[in-house]
Structure formats: C-alpha cells, structure tokens
C-alpha cells in the first residue's frame, strides 16, 4: 500500500532528525523532540532503569506528559516508587492509565496464567494505544543492547498504528549501554527501584517477573520459560515495529 503524503513527510522528518542527532547526547535528542514533535508524551514503566530517562526529561521539560500504565498487577514497590520519583523529580503531568474492562474480560485475574499475550494486550497495549491515538509522538526508554530485536534502534522512528495517524517514536537512550545507565544513576544520586537490589534487573507485572541469577540475561526474568520477551506495547497489528531491521 502506498504511503500517504503525511507519512512520507514524517519519514523525511525522522531521517533528518536522525542524521542531525546521531552523535548528540540523550539530552539533545530530548530537546529536539520537545521542540519538533507536536503533542509529545513520555511513556514510562517506572521500572528498573526508568529513573535515568525520567531525570533527563525532568531537566528538559517538567511539564512533559508522562504516561504510566497501571496494569493492576504491578509490584507494590513499583507503585510506591512511581509516587516517590514523581515528587522527587518534580514531574508535573503524570497520567495513570488503566484498562477499562478488566471486570468483564478478566474477572478472576487469571488471564496471565492462560494467555500472557492476551493479558498484556488487555492491561497494557489497549490502554496505551487509546492514550496515544491523538499524540504526535512518544518517548520510550528502549536501548539497542536490551535484545537482538532492538539492535538497529535509532533515536527517531516512524510508527504507523492501525486506525490512527502516523507518529514519531523517540528513543533518547538508544545508544546507551548498561554501564552508561548505571553510571548516570550513580553520578546523579538517583534512587533505584527497590527490587533491583533483590535481583530484578527488569521489572514488569508481579506474576510474570522473577529474579535473575548472576550471568543470566537481564530480561530472562520476564515471562520465564516462555518464548515471550516483549509485552506488546512496541507492536502494531501483532508485528514488531522496527526493532530489527521498534519501553
């Protein structure tokens, strides 16, 4: 299907932004995004590494809307951490997203035991897609080192969701590695998620997240012993968006 003029223009804009910002810092990428992407929002899980991006964003624009998806299956520690970080960083527009039809579609809260993809779609993907429908772009914390599917990640991408206009996805930390994140958090004396010290380098919903042993992949505790390694919020129409060649 041929691209419409708006999408063609957006592709050209993203190509220009990537060319200009390729060797710039994450802060510069954020400044460019705030200046050039209309109706921009940041999506954060307030997870293990989220504080780095949230801190950067708070220095660039504290009024930037921050979307936080409460699946109602998160660790209690995550909910407390979200409130503490919001206050500490002075974030002025944190918006809580929740599924509207949990009582109807998962009345026993056991969907994750039968179909993890359906559970993630119900509790994460659908609420987020609804919130993103009218935005011009959104900021993620994805990084190249996190998995093979993210190895070609750029600072800016075009996302073409079904039933909504094309928009820009911004990945300010795309080129950061694990040590960059740890160093940034330490140098700025930022509080870590309390579960990190208990062996959780990647944190999602409580029923589907387990501690990670030394030497294991940091994301091996997510949906352990399954083929699943993405919650789905970086998918469109069931297909991953530009992480091989798209939180």
N, C-alpha and C positions, 0 to 999 in steps of 0.2 A: 504494500500500500504506500503511495507516495506521501511524503511528509508535507504538512500544510506550511504556509508561509511563516506562521508564528513559531513553529518548531524549528524550521530552517534558521530563522533569525536567532533563536535561543542556542542552537548548536554553534552558530558563528560567535555568539557572545561568550559561550563557555570555552571555545577554542582560544579566543583572545585572552580570557581571564587566566586560563592555564598557562599560556605562553608567557604572560606578564608576571605571574605569581610563582612560577615553577621553583625559583631559587629564593623565594621570600619566606619569612618566618610565618608561623601559625597566626601570630597576632596580625601581621599584614594581610594574610588571607581573610581573617575575620573582618578587618576594617574594609577591605574591598567588597566583601559580601554584603556588609551592612550598607555600604554606600551604593551598591549597584544592583542588589536583588530586592525587589519590592516585596512587602509583606512577609519578611523573613522571620522564621521561628527556629528555635533550637530544640531538638528532641533529646532528652537525657533519661537514662535509667537510674541515675544516682547510684551507680554500681561501683565496682572496684576501682576503676580508673577515671570515673566521671569528673572528679573534682578538678582535674587539670584543665579540661576544656571549659568547665563552668567558671573557673577562676579567670581564664583568658577572656571569656565572654564578658565577665563582670567588669573587667578593666576597659573593654572596648565600648560596651553599651549595656548598662544595667537594666534598661527598660526593655531589652530584647525579650519577647515572649519565650518562656521555657515550658515545653510540654512534657509532663511526667505521667506515664501510663501506670496507673494502679490496677494491677490485674486482680487484686483482692486475694492473691496467693503469694504475695511477696513476704520476705522475712520481716519480722517486726523491726529488726535492726535497720533495714533499708528505709522504712517509713520514718523512723526517728532521725536517721542520717539525712534524709531529704529535708526535713524541717530545720535541722541544725545548720546545714550548708546554705539553705535559702537565707537564713538570718545572718550567718557569718559573712557571706559574700555580698549581701545587700541586693539580692535578686528581687526585682520589683514586680515581676509579672509571671509567676509560676502558675501554670494551669494544669489542674488534675484531670486526667482522662480516665473514664471507666466505661465498661461495656454496659449497654442499656438493657440488655435482655438476658442476663445471667439466670434469673429465676426460671425463665422459660426454657432455655437451651442447655443449662447445666444445673438443674435443681439440686442435685446431690453433691455437687462439686467434685465429681469423679471423672469428668471427661478426659482429663490428662492421663488417667490410667488406661483408657481405651483408645484414644486417638490424640496424640500430642499435637499434631498439626492442626486439627480442628480446634483444640483448646487454645493454642496460640492465636489462631485466626479470630476466634470469638473474643478473647480477652485483650489482645494486643493489636492485631492488624486492622480489624474493622474500626475500633475507636480511633486509631491513629489516622487511618485513611479519611475518616469523616472530618477530623480536625484539620487535615492538610488540604482538603478539597479546594479551598479558595486562596491558598498561600502562593506566593511567587517562588519560594524556595525554603529548604530546611537544612539545618546544620546537624551533622552526625559526628560521632566520635570514632568512626571506623578508621582502621590503620592497615597498612599493607602487610605487616608482619603477623597479623592475627590468624590468617589462614590462607591457603593457596588460592581460594576464590577471591581474595582481596589483593592479590599480589600486584595487579596492574592498576590499582586505585589511583585516581587523580584528585587534585584539590576540588575541582568542579566537574559535575556531570549533569547531563540532561536526563530527566526522568519523565516518562510518558505514561501515566496511570490511566487505566480504562475509565472512561466516563468523566474525566477531569482534564483541564488544560495541562500541557507540558509545564514542568517546573524545574528549578535548579536544585541539585543536591550538593551541599558543600561539606568537604571533609578536611578541615584545617590541619588535622594531625596525621594525614595520610602517610607522610614520610617519616614519622616518628617511630622509634623502636621502643622496646620495653624499658631499656635503661634511660632513655630520654624522659619517659613518663615518671619513672621513679625519681630521677634527679630533679625534675621540675617540682614534684610534690614536696620533696625534702627541702629544696632550696627556698621554697616559698612557705615552708612550715604549714602545709595544708593538712587537714585531718583526713586520715584514711578511713574507708568503710571498716567498721569493727570486725567484719567477718574475714577480712584479708589476713589478719593475724591468726585466724583459726583455719587457714588452709584453703580459702576460697578466692582464687585469683580472678575468677569470672563468676558474676553473681546474677542469677535470674530469679525465677519463682522457686519457693522453698521445696515443693515436691519434686522438682526436676533439676535440682542443683545439689551436687555433692562435693565434699572436699577433694583436693587434688594432691596426690603424693609427689614427693620430690622427683624431678625428672620427667614427669608427665606433661603433656601439652596443657597449657593454661586453660584451654576450653574443654578439656576432657571430662570435667565435672558437670558439663551441661548435657542433659539427656544421655547420661552414661549408658553404655552398652546398646546404643541405637545408632542408626546411620544419620540421624538428625544432628546438624551443627549450626543451624540458623533458626531464629524464631519465626521469621517470615516477614518482618517489617521492611526488609530490603528486597522484597519480591513484588512483582506486578503480574497479575494474571497467572500466578503459580510459577513464574520464571524469575530467576535471579536477575537483577538489573545491573549489568556492567560491573561485576566484581570478578570477572575472569577473562576478560579479553577481547555491581552495585558495586548501627547502632554500630 
